[in-house]
Amino acid sequence: MIPAGEHTLEVVADSDAGSERISRRVRGPAEPNLPLRVTVLSPRDGAWLAVTPAEVRGQLVPPRAGEVDVAGATHEVGEDGVFVVRVPLEPGPNVIPIRVTGVEGAPETTLTLNYDETPPRLELEDPPAGLQTPASRVLFRGRVQQATALAINGQAVPLTRGEFDVALPLELGENLFELVLSDPEQGGSELKVVRVVTRIPDDVEPPPWMPEGIEDLHHGTFKNVKDGSELVYVPATAFDMGRNHTEDQAPRRRVRITHALFVGKYEVTWGQYRAFCAATGRAEPPTSLTLDPAGRFVPSDQHPVYNVSWNDAHAYATWAGLRLLTEAEWEAVAGGSRNYTYPWGPELPPLGVSVANVAPELTGWSAVRDDGYPFPTPVGTFPKGASLPYGLLDMAGNVHEWVSDRYARGYDPQDTRNPQGPSEGGLRVFRGGSWQDRLAKCDVLTRRAAEPGYAHDHLGFRVCVSGR
């Protein structure tokens, strides 16, 4: 294509007689008369900034050299039409005029920037960036500063002393959530944060290999022949363990369990433990309860064994050819692999729905939560409290569960692959809450510890064995 304007076109023709040069004057199409305009590249119009001066980048279109007047000061523009100007800001909204100088009829535009030295801040603990989960709901949890209002996808979220904790539904595939922080009472800046959470299908593959002494009961459940424990297959997984705003459970970090597990569907029962004592000559623990001085309660073979120490639990697991779960394994199978707060989901159930054997909650003389059982219940009494997605029962309430780890205040941030806990320490960890705790205290994150020889009527255990 011939460019705009007049040009000389030369053609050289070669033949046996020699070369002939032919010249012609040609005119290209007229140059288009494009209107000159100013385009602001950054920051966006209406942006909130926490620093001054602001760096304003723009361009003349079509590109050309010249001068622009920005907020009353003249600045040169290079051949590419790009200009960069630093503009001081005052607190609040700043309307910045921008115009081309020396060009008749050149347009003028304005850029509005808001300046706030203390903009809103968001510490988003959950969900982690890039989360993929089979869960039907996702937990948003964290805290805000310099803001009094939070909305997620336009829905107002309640704040309690600057903290929030809300579960939102998920559809299969990618789910986009826009979090907007603001202070409508004082005006000032807004902060927008986007999280994408992907819901994946909830499929669990059958185990490729089973440990010795394990029988397949089909439908995803198995049995340990030695002690009769019903086991659930759990594939290798990765999850975000702990929470940062509680020193005892910090730091929150990504943990990988690289092996499959066969985990007890129920806590070990009195019937199983009595069989162990009969086979080994070990003394049976007392059945008494501190809250039952009259001795009215007598546990059946289907109640979870209690009044057992860590040493007792370890001895039983070894005899049965099994072991105690590690803390990381326990948290993963209890609901942590879905980043849940409780085994059944991210929040407490509605009043009137019983999901665990826990202590009643009273308001005045009335019980607002009462499962109807004053003492431990037979294992599996509350199927609505099953852990998701594995279906383990009594992970919250009934009895606390000893795990294998020694206790330390907080986690080792480098111990992220099949964590075993500290190598030294006198205390052993137990998890899960008990019949003596309120339901809110029976989350999957809370840790407690005691001497390995300590036994109490709220302490029991669950067993597992490693797969591949």
C-alpha positions in Angstrom: 0.0 0.0 0.0 1.3 3.5 -0.9 1.6 5.8 2.1 -0.3 9.1 2.2 1.3 12.0 0.2 3.2 12.3 -3.1 6.0 9.8 -4.0 8.3 8.9 -6.9 7.9 5.4 -8.1 10.8 3.9 -10.1 10.5 0.7 -12.2 13.6 -1.0 -13.7 13.0 -3.3 -16.7 15.9 -5.7 -17.8 16.1 -7.1 -21.4 18.7 -8.2 -23.9 18.9 -4.7 -25.1 19.8 -3.5 -21.6 18.1 -2.0 -18.6 15.4 0.7 -18.8 14.5 2.9 -15.8 11.0 4.3 -15.7 9.9 7.0 -13.1 6.4 8.0 -12.3 4.9 10.5 -9.7 2.2 8.9 -7.6 0.0 10.1 -4.8 -1.1 7.9 -1.9 -4.5 8.1 -0.2 -5.2 11.2 1.9 -4.0 10.9 5.5 -7.0 10.3 7.7 -8.0 13.3 9.8 -8.1 11.4 13.2 -9.3 13.5 16.2 -6.7 13.9 18.9 -7.6 12.5 22.3 -6.0 11.9 25.6 -6.0 8.4 27.1 -5.2 7.8 30.8 -3.3 4.5 31.2 -3.1 4.5 35.0 -4.3 4.7 37.6 -8.0 4.1 36.8 -10.5 6.8 37.2 -12.0 6.8 40.8 -9.1 4.8 42.3 -8.3 5.0 46.0 -4.6 5.6 46.8 -2.7 5.5 50.1 0.4 7.4 48.9 1.0 10.8 47.4 2.1 12.1 44.9 0.3 9.8 42.4 2.0 8.7 39.2 -0.3 9.4 36.3 0.5 7.8 33.0 -1.2 8.7 29.8 -0.9 8.9 26.0 -1.9 11.1 23.1 -3.8 9.2 20.4 -2.8 9.2 17.6 0.7 9.3 19.1 2.5 12.7 18.6 5.0 14.9 20.4 3.7 18.0 22.2 2.8 19.3 25.6 0.1 18.5 28.1 -1.2 20.4 31.0 -1.9 18.2 34.0 -3.4 19.9 37.1 -2.1 23.3 36.0 1.5 22.2 35.2 2.9 21.8 31.7 4.8 18.6 30.7 6.5 17.5 27.5 5.3 14.6 25.5 7.6 12.4 23.4 7.1 11.1 19.9 5.3 8.0 21.2 2.7 10.3 22.8 3.3 8.9 26.2 3.6 11.1 29.3 4.3 10.4 33.0 3.4 13.0 35.6 3.6 12.9 39.4 0.6 14.8 40.9 0.4 15.7 44.6 -2.9 14.7 46.3 -5.0 16.1 49.0 -7.0 13.9 51.4 -10.3 12.9 49.8 -11.3 13.2 46.2 -9.0 15.0 43.8 -10.3 16.0 40.3 -7.3 16.3 38.0 -7.8 18.2 34.6 -5.7 17.0 31.7 -5.5 18.9 28.4 -3.2 19.2 25.3 -1.6 22.6 24.9 -0.8 24.3 21.7 -3.4 22.4 19.6 -6.6 24.3 18.7 -9.7 22.4 19.6 -7.8 19.7 21.6 -10.0 17.9 24.0 -9.8 18.1 27.8 -10.4 15.2 30.2 -10.4 14.7 33.9 -9.1 12.0 36.3 -10.6 11.6 39.7 -8.3 10.1 42.4 -9.1 9.5 46.0 -6.4 9.8 48.7 -6.6 8.1 52.1 -3.6 7.6 54.3 -5.3 4.7 56.1 -7.2 2.7 53.5 -9.1 -0.4 54.4 -7.1 -3.6 55.0 -8.3 -7.2 54.7 -6.6 -10.2 56.3 -8.3 -13.2 54.5 -7.5 -16.4 56.3 -9.9 -18.6 54.3 -10.3 -19.6 51.6 -6.7 -19.9 50.3 -6.0 -18.6 46.9 -6.7 -21.2 44.2 -8.7 -23.5 46.4 -10.2 -26.6 44.8 -12.7 -28.5 46.9 -15.5 -31.0 46.5 -17.5 -29.1 49.2 -20.8 -27.6 48.5 -20.0 -24.5 50.6 -16.9 -22.5 51.2 -15.8 -20.7 54.4 -14.7 -17.0 54.2 -12.9 -16.1 57.4 -10.6 -13.2 58.4 -10.5 -9.7 59.8 -10.7 -6.2 58.5 -9.1 -2.8 59.5 -10.1 0.7 58.7 -13.5 -0.4 57.5 -17.0 -0.9 59.0 -18.7 -2.8 56.2 -17.9 -5.9 54.1 -19.8 -7.3 51.2 -19.2 -10.5 49.3 -20.8 -10.5 45.8 -23.0 -7.7 47.0 -24.2 -9.6 50.1 -23.5 -7.8 53.4 -21.3 -9.8 55.8 -21.6 -9.2 59.6 -18.5 -8.1 61.4 -17.8 -8.9 65.0 -15.0 -6.8 66.4 -13.6 -6.6 62.9 -13.7 -10.3 62.3 -16.0 -12.3 60.0 -16.9 -15.9 59.5 -19.4 -16.8 56.8 -20.1 -19.9 54.6 -21.3 -19.4 51.0 -22.6 -21.9 48.5 -20.5 -23.3 45.7 -21.5 -24.5 42.2 -19.5 -27.1 40.2 -16.6 -25.4 38.4 -15.2 -21.9 39.1 -16.9 -19.6 41.5 -15.9 -15.9 41.5 -16.2 -14.0 44.8 -15.7 -10.2 45.0 -15.1 -8.9 48.5 -15.6 -5.1 49.0 -14.5 -3.3 52.1 -15.8 0.2 52.9 -16.6 2.7 55.6 -20.0 4.2 54.7 -20.1 6.2 57.9 -16.9 8.1 57.4 -16.6 7.9 53.7 -13.1 7.2 52.5 -11.7 4.4 50.4 -13.0 1.1 49.2 -10.9 -2.1 48.9 -11.8 -4.9 46.4 -10.4 -8.4 46.6 -11.3 -11.3 44.3 -11.1 -14.9 45.2 -11.8 -17.8 42.8 -12.8 -21.1 44.3 -13.3 -24.2 42.2 -15.7 -26.9 43.2 -14.6 -30.3 41.9 -16.6 -33.6 41.7 -16.6 -35.6 44.9 -15.1 -38.9 43.7 -13.0 -41.3 45.9 -11.1 -44.0 44.1 -10.9 -47.5 45.6 -7.7 -48.4 47.4 -5.0 -49.9 45.1 -3.6 -51.9 48.0 -4.7 -53.1 51.4 -2.5 -53.7 54.5 -2.3 -57.2 55.9 -5.2 -58.2 58.1 -7.7 -55.8 56.5 -10.9 -57.2 54.9 -12.9 -55.4 52.2 -16.5 -54.9 53.3 -17.3 -53.1 50.0 -18.9 -49.7 49.6 -15.7 -48.0 50.8 -15.5 -49.6 54.2 -13.1 -52.2 55.5 -12.5 -54.2 58.7 -9.4 -54.9 60.8 -9.6 -58.6 61.5 -7.7 -58.5 64.8 -10.0 -56.1 66.7 -13.0 -55.7 64.4 -12.6 -52.0 63.8 -14.6 -50.8 60.9 -12.3 -48.7 58.7 -12.9 -46.0 56.0 -10.5 -45.6 53.1 -9.0 -42.0 52.8 -6.8 -41.3 49.8 -3.7 -39.1 50.0 -4.6 -35.4 50.4 -3.4 -31.9 51.0 -5.0 -29.2 53.1 -4.4 -26.0 55.0 -3.7 -26.9 58.6 -4.2 -24.6 61.6 -5.2 -21.0 61.9 -3.1 -17.9 62.3 -5.1 -15.9 64.8 -4.6 -18.5 67.5 -1.0 -18.9 68.7 -1.5 -22.5 69.7 -2.7 -23.4 66.1 -0.3 -21.2 64.1 1.1 -20.9 61.6 -1.5 -22.0 59.1 0.3 -23.8 56.3 -0.3 -26.2 53.5 0.3 -29.8 54.6 0.5 -32.9 52.4 -0.5 -36.4 53.5 1.2 -38.4 50.8 -0.1 -41.8 51.8 -3.6 -43.3 51.9 -5.2 -44.1 55.3 -7.7 -46.6 56.6 -9.3 -44.8 59.5 -11.6 -46.1 62.2 -15.2 -45.1 61.4 -15.9 -45.0 65.1 -14.0 -44.4 68.3 -12.7 -47.6 69.9 -15.5 -49.1 72.1 -15.7 -50.6 75.5 -16.4 -54.0 73.9 -13.2 -53.8 71.8 -11.1 -52.6 74.7 -12.4 -55.3 77.1 -11.4 -57.9 74.5 -7.9 -56.3 74.4 -7.6 -56.4 78.2 -8.8 -60.1 78.2 -6.2 -61.0 75.6 -3.3 -59.2 77.2 -4.0 -59.3 80.9 -4.2 -55.5 81.1 -6.5 -54.0 83.7 -9.7 -52.6 82.5 -10.2 -48.8 83.2 -12.9 -47.7 85.6 -16.3 -46.9 84.2 -17.1 -44.2 86.7 -17.9 -40.6 85.6 -17.0 -37.5 87.5 -20.5 -36.0 86.8 -22.2 -39.2 87.9 -21.2 -39.7 91.5 -24.2 -42.0 92.1 -22.9 -44.4 89.5 -26.1 -44.5 87.5 -24.4 -44.7 84.2 -23.0 -48.1 83.0 -21.4 -48.1 79.5 -22.4 -50.8 77.0 -20.0 -52.5 74.7 -21.0 -49.9 72.0 -20.1 -46.9 74.0 -16.6 -45.3 73.4 -14.0 -46.5 75.9 -12.9 -43.7 78.3 -10.7 -43.3 81.3 -7.8 -44.4 79.1 -4.4 -42.7 78.9 -2.2 -42.1 75.8 -0.1 -45.1 76.9 -3.3 -47.3 77.0 -4.4 -46.1 73.6 -0.9 -46.7 72.1 -0.8 -50.2 73.6 -4.2 -51.1 72.2 -3.3 -49.9 68.7 0.0 -51.8 68.7 -1.8 -55.0 69.8 -4.4 -54.6 67.0 -1.8 -54.0 64.4 -2.9 -50.4 64.0 -1.8 -47.0 65.2 -3.0 -43.7 66.4 -3.5 -40.9 63.9 -1.0 -38.0 63.7 -2.4 -34.6 64.4 -2.2 -33.7 60.7 -4.0 -36.9 59.7 -6.7 -36.4 62.3 -7.4 -32.8 61.2 -7.4 -33.8 57.5 -10.0 -36.6 58.0 -12.1 -34.6 60.5 -13.0 -32.0 57.9 -9.8 -30.1 57.4 -9.3 -31.5 53.9 -12.3 -29.3 52.9 -11.1 -26.4 55.1 -14.1 -26.9 57.4 -14.3 -25.7 61.0 -16.4 -28.6 62.0 -16.6 -32.2 60.7 -20.0 -31.6 59.1 -19.3 -28.2 57.6 -18.0 -24.6 58.1 -20.5 -23.5 60.7 -22.7 -24.7 63.6 -26.0 -26.4 62.6 -29.4 -24.7 63.3 -30.9 -25.0 66.7 -32.7 -28.2 67.1 -30.4 -30.2 64.8 -28.2 -32.6 66.9 -24.8 -33.5 65.3 -22.7 -34.6 68.3 -22.9 -35.7 71.9 -21.9 -32.5 73.8 -22.8 -30.5 76.9 -26.2 -28.7 76.8 -26.1 -24.9 76.3 -28.4 -22.9 78.6 -30.0 -19.5 78.3 -31.5 -18.7 81.7 -33.3 -21.9 82.7 -33.8 -23.1 79.1 -31.5 -25.3 77.0 -31.0 -23.9 73.5 -28.8 -26.9 72.5 -29.4 -30.3 74.1 -28.8 -33.6 72.4 -30.8 -35.4 75.1 -27.9 -37.4 76.5 -26.2 -36.4 79.8 -23.3 -38.8 79.4 -21.4 -40.5 76.5 -23.5 -42.1 73.8 -23.0 -45.3 71.8 -20.7 -44.6 68.9 -22.4 -43.4 65.7 -25.5 -42.0 67.4 -25.3 -38.8 65.4 -25.0 -39.5 61.7 -25.7 -35.9 60.8 -22.4 -35.0 62.4 -20.4 -37.3 60.1 -17.2 -35.8 58.8 -17.2 -34.7 55.1 -16.4 -36.3 52.8 -15.3 -39.5 54.5 -18.3 -40.2 56.8 -16.3 -40.7 60.1 -18.5 -40.4 63.1 -18.0 -38.7 66.5 -15.0 -36.7 65.3 -16.7 -33.9 67.4 -18.0 -34.7 70.9 -18.5 -38.0 72.8 -14.9 -38.4 73.9 -11.7 -36.6 73.0 -9.3 -38.6 70.9 -5.6 -39.2 71.7 -3.3 -38.7 68.7 0.3 -39.8 68.3 2.0 -36.3 68.4 3.9 -34.7 71.2 2.7 -31.2 72.0 4.4 -27.9 71.2 2.9 -24.5 71.3 2.3 -23.9 67.6 3.5 -25.8 64.6 6.8 -26.0 62.8 6.3 -24.0 59.6 8.8 -26.2 57.8 7.1 -29.5 58.8 4.6 -29.8 56.0 5.0 -33.3 54.5 3.4 -36.0 56.6 4.1 -34.1 59.9 4.8 -36.2 62.9 5.0 -33.4 65.5 8.0 -32.5 67.7 10.5 -35.1 68.6 10.7 -34.0 72.2 8.1 -33.0 74.8 6.3 -34.5 77.8 2.7 -33.9 76.7 0.6 -35.8 74.1 -2.1 -34.2 72.1 -5.8 -35.0 72.0 -8.5 -33.6 69.7 -12.2 -33.3 68.9 -14.1 -32.1 72.0 -16.1 -34.4 74.3 -19.5 -34.8 75.9 -18.4 -32.2 78.5 -17.8 -29.5 76.0 -20.1 -27.0 74.2 -20.6 -27.7 70.5 -18.7 -24.6 69.4 -15.6 -25.9 71.2 -15.7 -29.2 69.2 -14.1 -27.8 66.1 -11.4 -29.6 64.1 -8.7 -27.1 64.8 -8.6 -26.9 68.6 -5.7 -28.7 70.3 -5.4 -29.9 73.9 -2.7 -31.9 75.6 -1.9 -33.9 78.8 0.7 -36.2 80.2 0.8 -39.6 78.5 -0.2 -41.4 81.7 -3.2 -39.1 82.3 -6.6 -40.7 82.0 -10.1 -39.1 82.4 -13.7 -39.8 81.6 -13.6 -37.5 78.5 -10.6 -39.2 76.9 -10.8 -42.0 74.3 -9.2 -42.7 71.0 -9.5 -43.8 67.3 -7.2 -46.0 65.3 -5.9 -46.2 61.8 -3.4 -47.9 59.5 -1.4 -46.5 56.6 -2.1 -47.4 53.0 0.0 -46.6 50.0 
